[in-house]
Amino acid sequence: MTSGFGADAYNYMFGSILAMKKTDVILSCVLSILLVVIYVTFYNRLFLISFDEKFAKASGINVTFYQFLIALITGLVVVLGMRMMGTLLISSLIVFPAIISRKLTNSFKGLVSLSVITSIICFLLGILVSFYLSLPAGAAIVLVYIILLVIVNLIGKIFRI
């Protein structure tokens, strides 16, 4: 490592998912359960606010509260994820599944479902690639996401999706 770029800076940027502590795993599980409960409980309102804020406001939904809820959830995931997995991996885990899924579906439910499936598959494939090719886990996961995104883009251009 070069001077001025210490181990702490490296860990925050790239992290190490394999070095997560038991408390990090428990915290991730609790956060995941909380997010699923919030998503299931407020699905209709979150959907409406995401796609037509004016209609949601006209329907009497407290748009400001749900925007705050979305921002709070996103902030928690990013901050905790950066601490546990690094900026590169947490950014990829948030952005890539949505981009890939958006290219494959036009429905909100499809987008969410496909994002979850994409996340799980790419994460597991990335861990396997990391193991077999002796690569850092975070970088391998991001590599799998990039490869899938390229494949989806090529398929989209070929079939005009």
C-alpha positions as CSV (number, residue, x, y, z in Angstrom):
1,M,0.0,0.0,0.0
2,T,1.1,3.5,-0.7
3,S,1.6,6.1,2.1
4,G,-1.5,7.9,3.0
5,F,-3.7,5.0,2.0
6,G,-3.9,3.0,5.2
7,A,-5.7,-0.3,6.0
8,D,-8.7,1.6,7.3
9,A,-9.2,3.5,4.1
10,Y,-8.7,0.3,2.1
11,N,-11.3,-1.6,4.2
12,Y,-13.9,1.2,3.9
13,M,-13.5,1.3,0.1
14,F,-13.2,-2.4,-0.6
15,G,-14.2,-4.1,2.6
16,S,-14.1,-7.8,3.2
17,I,-17.4,-9.6,3.3
18,L,-15.6,-12.7,4.5
19,A,-14.2,-10.8,7.5
20,M,-17.6,-9.9,8.9
21,K,-18.1,-10.6,12.6
22,K,-20.9,-12.5,14.2
23,T,-22.5,-9.2,15.3
24,D,-22.3,-7.9,11.7
25,V,-24.2,-10.9,10.5
26,I,-26.8,-10.6,13.2
27,L,-27.2,-6.9,12.5
28,S,-27.6,-7.7,8.7
29,C,-30.3,-10.3,9.5
30,V,-32.2,-8.0,11.8
31,L,-32.0,-5.2,9.2
32,S,-33.1,-7.5,6.4
33,I,-36.2,-8.7,8.5
34,L,-37.0,-5.1,9.3
35,L,-36.8,-4.1,5.6
36,V,-39.0,-7.0,4.5
37,V,-41.6,-6.1,7.1
38,I,-41.6,-2.5,6.1
39,Y,-41.8,-3.4,2.4
40,V,-44.7,-5.8,2.9
41,T,-46.6,-3.5,5.2
42,F,-46.3,-0.4,3.1
43,Y,-46.0,-1.9,-0.4
44,N,-49.0,-0.1,-2.0
45,R,-48.0,3.3,-0.6
46,L,-44.3,2.9,-1.5
47,F,-45.3,1.8,-5.0
48,L,-47.6,4.7,-5.5
49,I,-45.1,7.3,-4.2
50,S,-42.3,5.8,-6.4
51,F,-44.3,6.0,-9.6
52,D,-46.8,8.8,-9.2
53,E,-46.1,11.2,-6.3
54,K,-48.8,13.7,-7.3
55,F,-51.5,11.0,-7.3
56,A,-50.3,9.7,-4.0
57,K,-50.5,13.2,-2.5
58,A,-54.0,13.6,-4.0
59,S,-55.0,10.3,-2.5
60,G,-54.3,11.6,1.0
61,I,-51.0,9.6,1.5
62,N,-48.5,11.4,3.6
63,V,-45.8,11.5,0.9
64,T,-43.3,13.3,3.1
65,F,-43.4,10.6,5.7
66,Y,-42.8,7.8,3.1
67,Q,-40.1,9.7,1.4
68,F,-38.4,10.0,4.8
69,L,-38.9,6.3,5.4
70,I,-37.3,5.4,2.1
71,A,-34.4,7.8,2.8
72,L,-33.9,6.4,6.3
73,I,-33.9,2.8,5.1
74,T,-31.5,3.6,2.3
75,G,-29.2,5.5,4.6
76,L,-29.2,2.7,7.2
77,V,-28.4,0.1,4.5
78,V,-25.6,2.2,3.0
79,V,-24.0,3.2,6.3
80,L,-24.1,-0.3,7.8
81,G,-23.1,-1.9,4.6
82,M,-20.1,0.4,4.1
83,R,-18.9,-0.5,7.6
84,M,-19.3,-4.2,7.0
85,M,-18.6,-4.7,3.3
86,G,-17.0,-1.6,2.0
87,T,-18.2,1.2,-0.3
88,L,-17.6,-0.7,-3.6
89,L,-19.5,-3.8,-2.7
90,I,-22.5,-2.0,-1.0
91,S,-22.8,0.4,-3.9
92,S,-22.9,-2.6,-6.3
93,L,-25.4,-4.5,-4.1
94,I,-27.7,-1.5,-4.2
95,V,-27.3,-0.4,-7.8
96,F,-26.6,-3.4,-10.1
97,P,-29.7,-5.5,-9.2
98,A,-32.0,-2.6,-9.9
99,I,-30.3,-1.7,-13.2
100,I,-30.3,-5.3,-14.4
101,S,-33.9,-6.0,-13.4
102,R,-35.1,-2.7,-14.9
103,K,-33.8,-3.9,-18.3
104,L,-35.7,-7.2,-18.0
105,T,-39.1,-6.1,-16.6
106,N,-41.5,-3.1,-16.7
107,S,-43.5,-3.9,-13.5
108,F,-42.7,-2.8,-10.0
109,K,-43.3,-6.2,-8.5
110,G,-41.2,-7.8,-11.2
111,L,-38.4,-5.3,-10.6
112,V,-38.4,-6.0,-6.9
113,S,-38.6,-9.8,-7.3
114,L,-36.0,-9.9,-10.0
115,S,-33.7,-7.6,-8.0
116,V,-33.8,-10.0,-5.1
117,I,-33.2,-13.1,-7.2
118,T,-30.4,-11.3,-9.1
119,S,-28.8,-10.2,-5.9
120,I,-28.8,-13.7,-4.4
121,I,-27.5,-15.4,-7.6
122,C,-24.7,-12.8,-8.2
123,F,-23.7,-12.9,-4.6
124,L,-23.4,-16.6,-4.5
125,L,-21.6,-16.8,-7.9
126,G,-19.3,-14.1,-6.8
127,I,-18.3,-16.0,-3.6
128,L,-17.7,-19.1,-5.7
129,V,-15.6,-17.2,-8.3
130,S,-13.7,-15.7,-5.4
131,F,-13.0,-19.1,-3.9
132,Y,-12.0,-20.8,-7.1
133,L,-10.0,-18.0,-8.6
134,S,-8.5,-16.7,-5.3
135,L,-9.9,-13.2,-5.8
136,P,-11.2,-10.8,-3.2
137,A,-14.8,-11.7,-2.5
138,G,-16.1,-8.1,-3.0
139,A,-14.3,-7.7,-6.3
140,A,-15.5,-11.1,-7.5
141,I,-19.2,-10.2,-6.7
142,V,-18.9,-6.9,-8.6
143,L,-17.3,-8.7,-11.5
144,V,-20.2,-11.1,-11.7
145,Y,-22.7,-8.2,-11.6
146,I,-20.8,-6.5,-14.5
147,I,-20.7,-9.6,-16.6
148,L,-24.5,-10.1,-16.0
149,L,-25.1,-6.5,-16.9
150,V,-23.1,-6.8,-20.2
151,I,-25.0,-10.1,-21.0
152,V,-28.4,-8.4,-20.4
153,N,-27.4,-5.4,-22.5
154,L,-26.3,-7.6,-25.3
155,I,-29.5,-9.7,-25.2
156,G,-31.5,-6.5,-25.1
157,K,-29.7,-5.2,-28.2
158,I,-30.1,-8.5,-30.1
159,F,-33.8,-8.9,-29.3
160,R,-34.6,-5.1,-29.0
161,I,-35.9,-5.4,-25.5
